[in-house]
Amino acid sequence: MVEGYCVKCKAKREMSNGKEVSMKGKGGVTRRAMKGSCPKCSTTMFRIMGKKK
């Protein structure tokens, strides 16, 4: 599980249903991110990840 920040609860929580997605970055680069939902209030949570090693 990945920890993300819930804007609605204003707290860090473990994401439920987390999936890795790719998003556009500056200069046409793609960035990795995790997208999931808050287990308490079901708001969408997002976490930008680092480069793969």
MARBA-3410 file (N, C-alpha, C, O; in Angstrom, 1 decimal):
53
0.8,-1.2,0.0,0.0,0.0,0.0,0.9,1.3,0.0,2.0,1.3,0.5 ~ 0.3,2.3,-0.6,1.0,3.6,-0.7,0.3,4.6,0.1,-0.9,4.7,0.2 ~ 1.1,5.4,0.8,0.6,6.5,1.6,0.4,7.7,0.8,1.3,8.1,0.0 ~ -0.7,8.4,0.9,-1.0,9.6,0.2,-1.7,10.6,1.1,-2.0,10.3,2.2 ~ -1.9,11.8,0.6,-2.5,12.9,1.4,-3.9,13.1,1.0,-4.1,13.3,-0.2
-4.8,13.0,1.9,-6.2,13.3,1.6,-6.5,14.8,1.9,-6.3,15.2,3.0 ~ -6.9,15.5,0.9,-7.2,16.9,1.0,-8.4,17.2,1.9,-8.5,18.2,2.6 ~ -9.4,16.3,1.8,-10.7,16.5,2.5,-10.5,16.3,4.0,-10.9,17.0,4.8 ~ -9.8,15.2,4.3,-9.5,14.8,5.8,-8.3,15.6,6.3,-8.2,15.7,7.5 ~ -7.5,16.2,5.4,-6.3,16.9,5.8,-5.3,16.0,6.6,-4.8,16.4,7.7
-5.1,14.8,6.1,-4.3,13.8,6.8,-3.6,12.8,5.9,-4.2,12.6,4.8 ~ -2.5,12.3,6.2,-1.9,11.2,5.4,-2.5,9.9,5.8,-2.7,9.6,6.9 ~ -2.9,9.2,4.7,-3.5,7.9,4.9,-3.0,6.9,3.9,-2.5,7.3,2.8 ~ -3.2,5.6,4.2,-2.9,4.5,3.2,-4.0,4.5,2.1,-5.2,4.5,2.5 ~ -3.6,4.6,0.9,-4.6,4.6,-0.2,-5.3,3.2,-0.4,-4.6,2.2,-0.2
-6.6,3.2,-0.7,-7.2,1.9,-1.0,-7.5,2.0,-2.5,-7.7,3.0,-3.1 ~ -7.4,0.8,-3.2,-7.6,0.7,-4.6,-6.5,1.5,-5.4,-6.9,2.1,-6.4 ~ -5.3,1.5,-4.9,-4.2,2.3,-5.6,-3.8,1.6,-6.9,-3.6,0.4,-7.0 ~ -3.7,2.5,-7.9,-3.2,2.0,-9.2,-2.1,3.0,-9.7,-2.2,4.2,-9.5 ~ -1.1,2.4,-10.4,-0.1,3.3,-11.0,-0.6,3.9,-12.3,-1.0,3.1,-13.2
-0.4,5.2,-12.5,-0.8,5.9,-13.7,0.3,6.7,-14.2,1.3,7.0,-13.4 ~ 0.3,7.1,-15.4,1.4,8.0,-15.9,0.7,9.3,-16.3,-0.4,9.4,-16.8 ~ 1.4,10.4,-16.0,0.9,11.7,-16.2,1.9,12.6,-17.0,3.1,12.3,-16.9 ~ 1.4,13.6,-17.6,2.3,14.5,-18.4,3.1,15.4,-17.4,2.6,15.8,-16.4 ~ 4.4,15.5,-17.8,5.3,16.4,-17.0,5.8,17.5,-17.9,5.5,17.5,-19.1
6.7,18.3,-17.4,7.3,19.4,-18.2,8.2,18.8,-19.2,8.9,17.8,-19.0 ~ 8.2,19.4,-20.4,9.1,19.0,-21.5,8.7,17.7,-22.1,9.6,17.1,-22.7 ~ 7.5,17.3,-22.1,7.0,16.1,-22.7,7.4,14.8,-22.0,7.3,13.8,-22.6 ~ 7.9,14.9,-20.8,8.3,13.8,-20.0,7.0,13.2,-19.3,6.1,13.9,-18.9 ~ 7.0,11.9,-19.2,5.9,11.2,-18.5,6.4,11.0,-17.0,7.5,10.6,-16.8
5.5,11.2,-16.1,5.8,11.0,-14.7,4.9,9.9,-14.1,3.8,9.8,-14.5 ~ 5.5,9.1,-13.2,4.7,8.1,-12.5,3.9,8.7,-11.4,4.4,9.6,-10.7 ~ 2.7,8.1,-11.1,1.9,8.6,-10.0,1.1,7.4,-9.6,0.8,6.5,-10.3 ~ 0.6,7.5,-8.3,-0.3,6.5,-7.8,-1.7,7.2,-7.6,-1.7,8.3,-7.0 ~ -2.7,6.6,-8.0,-4.1,7.2,-7.8,-4.9,6.1,-7.1,-5.0,5.0,-7.4
-5.6,6.6,-6.0,-6.4,5.7,-5.2,-7.5,6.5,-4.6,-7.9,7.6,-4.9 ~ -8.1,5.9,-3.5,-9.2,6.6,-2.8,-8.9,6.5,-1.3,-8.3,5.6,-0.8 ~ -9.4,7.5,-0.6,-9.3,7.6,0.9,-10.2,6.5,1.5,-11.4,6.4,1.1 ~ -9.7,5.7,2.4,-10.5,4.7,3.0,-11.6,5.2,4.0,-12.6,4.6,4.2 ~ -11.4,6.4,4.4,-12.4,7.0,5.4,-13.5,7.8,4.7,-14.7,7.6,5.0
-13.1,8.7,3.7,-14.2,9.5,3.1,-14.4,9.3,1.6,-15.2,9.9,0.9 ~ -13.6,8.3,1.0,-13.7,7.9,-0.4,-13.3,9.0,-1.4,-13.7,9.0,-2.6 ~ -12.6,10.1,-1.0,-12.2,11.1,-1.9,-11.0,10.6,-2.7,-10.2,9.8,-2.2 ~ -10.8,11.0,-4.0,-9.7,10.6,-4.8,-8.4,11.1,-4.2,-8.3,12.3,-3.9 ~ -7.4,10.3,-4.1,-6.1,10.7,-3.6,-5.0,10.5,-4.7,-5.2,9.6,-5.5
-4.0,11.2,-4.6,-3.0,11.2,-5.7,-1.6,11.3,-5.0,-1.4,12.1,-4.1 ~ -0.6,10.6,-5.5,0.8,10.7,-5.0,1.7,10.6,-6.2,1.7,9.6,-6.9 ~ 2.6,11.6,-6.4,3.6,11.6,-7.5,4.8,10.7,-7.0,5.3,10.9,-5.9 ~ 5.2,9.8,-7.8,6.3,8.9,-7.5,7.6,9.3,-8.2,7.5,10.1,-9.1 ~ 8.7,8.7,-7.7,10.0,9.0,-8.4,10.2,8.2,-9.6,9.3,7.4,-10.0
11.3,8.3,-10.2,11.7,7.6,-11.4,11.9,6.1,-11.1,12.4,5.8,-10.0 ~ 11.7,5.2,-12.0,12.0,3.8,-11.8,13.5,3.6,-11.8,14.2,4.2,-12.6 ~ 14.0,2.7,-11.0,15.4,2.4,-11.0,15.7,1.1,-11.6,16.9,0.7,-11.7
END
